[in-house]
Amino acid sequence: MTDYFNDPVAGDAPKQSYPLFRRMLPKKLHPLARGLRKRLTSEGYRSEPPFNVTYRYTQSSQRRQDSILEKATALVRDGVPGHFVECGVLDGGTAALLAYAARNSDRKIALFDAWAGMPEATAEDGDGALKWEGDIVGSPARVRRVLKKFGARMENIEVYKGWFEDTLPVSKIEQIAFLHIDCDFFEPTKLVLETFVPRLASGGWVQIDDYTSFEGCRLAVNAFIEENPWVDLTVESPAGGAIYFHKP
């Protein structure tokens, strides 16, 4: 296994697919293009529910999707208290996995996203992150659509639209059972960790999507671990493996 704690992420940030097309296509059409590409190519398609639906709404790897559903389902089964929280929702695929796990319960699900693309990068993110500023624009309409496909209890879905520095401080979440962090850059990852991990219930889980992809995310997580030595981060191999830690 790569020593991600000490080794930098090559190139600071992943390469963009279809870079010319991304620049030509209006940002508001990016969610539609992602969904269409997934549908036409069957990229990530799995026949079993709920993945046969959610694959069109997420960029997360299959293993990371499995991990989210496994952990959320176990938390509901075991009665671990608290919200399911996702920071970085995009088109709603992984949020729908949380809703699917909670479909027969009164579990609250809180979703945080600006739906305005990536924020400004900082020095910690590296030069490779600059091309991602303003990119990866999600769609709240697609989020609502995929949640409703699974009959999610919409009265239990709390949506916080805006930049994290504006929305996290006003959220009234007291306890968290599952926290999914998918915000790529250093500052938002750092803010989410510092704001929400102290509210993690005993037995709760945190899963982080971008630790092995974006240098800023890795640095923010590493700094948090240094300040919180109880955190025992698991980084599964190979690439695309789930990254998570558990609160005893």
N, C-alpha and C positions, 0 to 999 in steps of 0.2 A: 504494500500500500504506500502511495506517495505521502511524504511528510508535508502535508499541506500547511501545517502550522508554521513551518520555517521556510518553505520554498515559495517564491513568488509565482503568481499565475502568469504564464507566458503571454506576452502581448497586452497585459492589463485587462483586456476584455475580449470576448469572442468576435470573430468576423461576422459581418452581416451577410445574409443570403440575399441575392437579387438586389445589390446596392443601387444600380441604375434605375431599376423599376421602382424601388422604394422612394427615390428622389422625385420621380415623375408622377407617381400616384398621390393624389391628395390624402393627407393623413386620415381624414375621416372615413376613407374607403379602405384603410388597411385592415380593420377587423373583417370586413366582407371578403377581402382577398385571401386572408388567412383561412377562413372557413371554407371558401371555394376550393383553395388548393388542397386542403385536407380531404374534402369530399371527392375531388377528381382523382387524386393520387392514392386515396385510402391510406395515407400516411398515419401510422399509429392506430389503425383500425383494429378493434378487438370485438369479437362477436358477443361476448358475455356482457350483460348489463352490470353496472351502469356505463361501462366504458364504451359500449357501442354507440352511445350518444355523446358522452363528454369529450371524446377524442377530437371532435371538431372545434372545441371551445378552449383547448389548452395547449400550451407548448411544453408542458412538463413531461419528463420521460415516463415510460410505462412503470418502471420500478418505483419512482417517486409517487406516482398516482396510487399504486398498490399500497405503499407505506401510509399515505394519508388515510385511505379508506380503512386499512387494517387498524390503525391507531384510533381513529375516530369511532369506529364500530366498537372497539374494546372499551373505550371510555364511556360510551352510552351504556353498554352491557354492565359495566362495573359500577355505574352510578357516580363516577368522578364528577364533582360539581364544577360549574363554570361555563362561560361562553366558548364557542368555537370562534376563533378570530383569524382572519386572513388579511394581510397587508400586502397589496399588490395583486389585484383581482383579474385584471386584463379582460378576458371575455367570459370568465365565470366557470371554466371547466373544473378546476379544483374546488372552487366554492360549491359547485353542485355535488361533488363527492362528499363534502361535509354535510350538505343538506340531505343527501341520500342516506348517510349513516344515521342522521338524526330524524328521519322521516316519521318514525313512530314515537317520538318523544316531544317534549316541550323545550328542548334545548335551544337557546338563543345563538344566533350566528351573526357576527359583526364583520362587515366587509369595508375595507379602507382602500380607496384609490382616487387619484385625481382624474383619471381617464383623460389625461392631457399629454401623455407621453412621458419620457424620462425627464427628471429635473436636471439642473446644471450639475456637471461633474466637479469634483474638487481635486486637489493635488493627490489625495490618497487613492483616487480612482485611476490615475495614470492617463497618459495621453491617448491610449487606445479607447478610452471611454468617451472621448469627445464626440465621436461620430454617432453615439447613441443618444445624445441630448435631444429631447423632443421626439424621439422615436418610440416605438412599441406603444402605440395609442390603442387603448382598449375601447370597449363598447358597453355602457351600462344597459342598453337595450338587449344585447346578446346575453348579458348576465341574467336579466330577468327572464329571458326566453328559456334558457337552459334550466334555471331553477324551477320554472313552472312545468317543464317537461316531466319532472320527477314529483310533481305535486307537493313541492316544498310549502310549508306553512309560512306564507309571506309575512304574516303578522309577527313571526319570530325572526325575520331577517332585518337587521339594522344596517343601513347603508350610510357611510360617511364619505361624502364626495368632497375632495379637496386635497391640498398638499398635507402631508403628515404633520408638519409643524403647526398647522391650523386645526386639524381634526382630532389628533390624538389627545391634546390637552382637554378638549371639551367632551370626550367620550366618558360615559358613566359606567364603564365596565369595572366591576369590583373583583371578579375572579375569572380565571381562564383555565380551561381544561386542555385546549389544543390551540397552538399558535403557529400559523404557517406564514413564513417570511419570504416574500418573493419581490424584493425591491432593489436588487442589483448593486446599487451604489453605496458608498461609505456612509454618508450622513443619514439617509433614511433607515438603513439597517441599524446603525448605532442608536438612533432615536427609538425605533421599535423595540429593540432589546432592552434599553434602559427604562422604557415606559411600561412595557407589558410583562416582561419576565418576572419582576417582583410580584405580579398578581397571579402567577402560575400556581394552580392548586397542587397539593401533594398528589403525586401520581400522574400529573399532567405532562404533556409533550410539547416540544418546540421542533419544527422541521424547517430547514433553511434550503431554499432552492439553488442559490447562486454561489455558494461558498467556493466551489471548484472552478467557477467560470469567470467571475468578476473580482478583480484584485481588491476593489474597495470593500466589497462584501466580506471577503476573507479577512482583511485587516480589522474591520469593525468587529467581527465575531471573535477574532483572536484577542483583541483588546478587552472585550467583555469577559472572555474566559480567564484572562490574567487577573481581572478584578473580582472574579467569582470562581474560585478554584473548585467549587462543588460541581461545576459543569463538566461532564464527561462526554465530549463530542464524538459521535460515531460518524465516520465517513466511509460509506460502503464503496467497494470497488466492483466492477470497473466503472468507467465514466457513465454518468447517468444514474448511479446508485444514490440511494437516499442519504441525507445528512440530517442528523437529529440529536437531541439530548432529552433526558427525562429528569423530572424533579422527584427525588425519593419521597 
